């Protein structure tokens, strides 16, 4: 996909900032959409969400399993397309066609594969294998898909994006946090 990174920017939508793109050219395999979110950021955000689910299941044993499953299903619809993990990492889930933040409906649809994996855990012995298989397949789809869409994203017609815009000179998928020089300069300006 040939596109100019300078064409990315921010737009305010209902009091929140979202990444907006105007690609100069779309590649032959592309059907629009947004830039692919950093895969490592997605894995970290999902790991945080899985920790929350595990904590719910452990803290309140009889009800916790279902509380964890409920969180897993609706997590992406909680904070305008952000689960707790995505909010901490700086990711957002948008509807692929319109670019609007996902609702609880899309969150439930896109997280159905992970909920299926979670339910497999109650099957003795083989349940862990089935759950790991589903998670691995979803992870491979995130890595291999042009837009980073896994099976759940394809079902719900959604895409995960980085909320922070790329800096000038960043390569696609590069870390988007402030550089060491920017942090140092910011610190020295605050001291004076």
C-alpha positions in Angstrom: 0.0 0.0 0.0 1.6 3.2 -1.1 0.5 6.1 1.1 2.0 9.3 2.4 2.3 9.2 6.2 2.0 13.0 6.3 -1.7 12.6 5.2 -2.7 11.2 8.6 -4.1 13.5 11.2 -6.5 13.8 14.1 -10.1 14.8 14.2 -12.4 15.5 17.1 -15.5 13.4 17.1 -18.0 13.7 20.0 -15.4 15.0 22.4 -12.7 12.3 21.6 -9.9 12.3 19.2 -9.7 9.7 16.5 -7.1 9.0 13.8 -8.2 10.1 10.4 -6.5 9.0 7.2 -6.5 10.2 3.6 -4.3 7.7 1.8 -2.9 9.1 -1.5 -3.2 5.7 -3.2 -4.9 2.5 -2.2 -3.1 -0.8 -3.1 -4.8 -3.4 -5.2 -5.6 -5.6 -2.2 -7.0 -2.7 -0.1 -10.7 -1.8 0.2 -10.2 1.4 2.2 -10.1 1.1 5.9 -7.6 2.6 8.4 -3.9 2.0 9.0 -3.2 -1.3 10.7 -2.7 -1.0 14.4 0.7 -2.2 15.9 0.4 -5.9 16.5 2.4 -5.9 19.7 0.1 -3.2 21.1 -2.9 -5.3 20.3 -1.4 -8.4 22.0 -0.6 -6.4 25.1 -4.1 -4.8 25.3 -5.7 -8.2 24.9 -3.4 -9.7 27.5 -4.5 -7.0 30.0 -8.2 -7.8 29.2 -7.5 -11.5 29.7 -5.9 -10.7 33.1 -9.1 -8.8 34.1 -11.2 -11.8 33.0 -9.0 -14.2 35.0 -9.2 -11.9 38.1 -13.0 -11.8 37.8 -13.2 -15.6 37.6 -11.0 -16.1 40.6 -12.3 -13.4 42.9 -16.0 -14.4 42.8 -15.9 -18.1 42.0 -19.5 -19.0 41.2 -20.5 -15.8 39.5 -17.0 -14.7 38.4 -16.9 -17.0 35.5 -19.9 -15.4 34.0 -18.8 -11.9 35.0 -15.5 -12.6 33.1 -17.4 -13.9 30.1 -19.7 -10.8 30.1 -16.7 -8.5 30.3 -15.0 -10.4 27.4 -18.1 -9.9 25.3 -18.9 -6.2 25.9 -15.4 -4.9 26.7 -14.8 -3.1 23.4 -18.1 -1.2 23.7 -17.4 0.3 27.1 -15.3 3.4 26.4 -16.2 4.4 22.8 -14.6 1.4 21.2 -12.0 0.7 23.9 -11.7 -2.0 26.4 -9.7 -1.3 29.6 -6.6 -2.8 27.9 -7.1 -0.9 24.6 -7.6 2.3 26.6 -4.4 1.8 28.5 -2.4 1.1 25.4 -4.0 3.7 23.1 -6.0 1.5 20.7 -9.6 1.9 19.5 -12.1 -0.3 17.7 -13.9 1.3 14.8 -16.6 0.1 12.4 -14.7 -0.7 9.2 -17.2 1.1 6.8 -18.2 4.2 8.7 -15.2 4.8 11.1 -17.6 5.2 14.1 -16.7 3.7 17.5 -18.2 0.3 18.0 -21.3 -0.3 20.1 -22.0 -3.2 22.4 -23.5 -5.1 19.5 -20.2 -5.0 17.4 -18.2 -5.7 20.6 -20.3 -8.9 21.2 -19.9 -10.0 17.6 -16.2 -9.4 17.4 -15.4 -11.1 20.7 -17.4 -14.2 20.1 -14.4 -16.3 19.1 -12.6 -15.4 22.3 -15.7 -16.1 24.3 -15.9 -19.5 22.6 -12.3 -20.1 23.7 -13.2 -19.1 27.2 -16.1 -21.5 27.3 -13.9 -24.3 26.0 -11.9 -24.0 29.3 -14.6 -25.8 31.2 -14.2 -28.9 29.1 -11.8 -31.2 31.0 -8.4 -31.9 29.4 -9.1 -31.0 25.8 -10.7 -27.7 26.6 -7.3 -26.0 27.1 -6.1 -27.3 23.7 -9.2 -26.0 21.9 -9.0 -22.6 23.7 -5.3 -22.2 22.8 -6.1 -23.2 19.2 -8.7 -20.5 18.8 -6.5 -17.8 20.3 -3.5 -18.8 18.1 -5.7 -18.7 15.0 -7.0 -15.3 15.9 -3.4 -14.1 16.6 -2.2 -15.4 13.2 -5.1 -13.6 11.5 -4.1 -10.3 13.1 -0.5 -10.7 11.9 -1.4 -11.8 8.4 -4.4 -9.6 7.5 -3.7 -6.4 5.6 -5.9 -4.4 8.0 -5.1 -6.5 11.1 -8.5 -8.0 11.2 -9.0 -11.3 12.9 -12.1 -13.5 12.5 -14.1 -11.5 15.0 -13.3 -8.3 13.2 -14.5 -9.8 9.9 -17.7 -11.0 11.5 -18.5 -7.6 13.1 -16.9 -5.6 10.2 -14.6 -3.7 12.6 -10.9 -2.7 12.7 -8.5 -1.8 15.5 -6.5 1.4 15.1 -3.8 3.2 17.0 -5.3 6.4 18.4 -1.9 8.2 18.5 -1.0 9.5 15.0 2.4 8.5 13.5 5.2 11.1 13.8 6.8 12.3 10.6 9.4 9.8 9.5 7.7 6.8 11.3 7.5 3.6 9.4 4.2 1.7 9.4 3.9 -0.3 12.6 6.6 1.7 14.4 6.2 2.7 18.0 4.2 5.9 18.4 5.2 7.1 21.8 7.3 10.2 22.3 11.0 9.8 21.6 13.7 10.1 24.3 14.7 13.5 22.8 11.1 14.8 23.1 10.8 13.7 26.7 14.2 15.2 27.6 13.3 18.5 25.9 9.9 18.6 27.6 11.5 18.0 31.0 14.0 20.8 30.5 11.3 23.3 29.4 9.3 22.6 32.5 12.3 23.2 34.8 12.9 26.7 33.4 
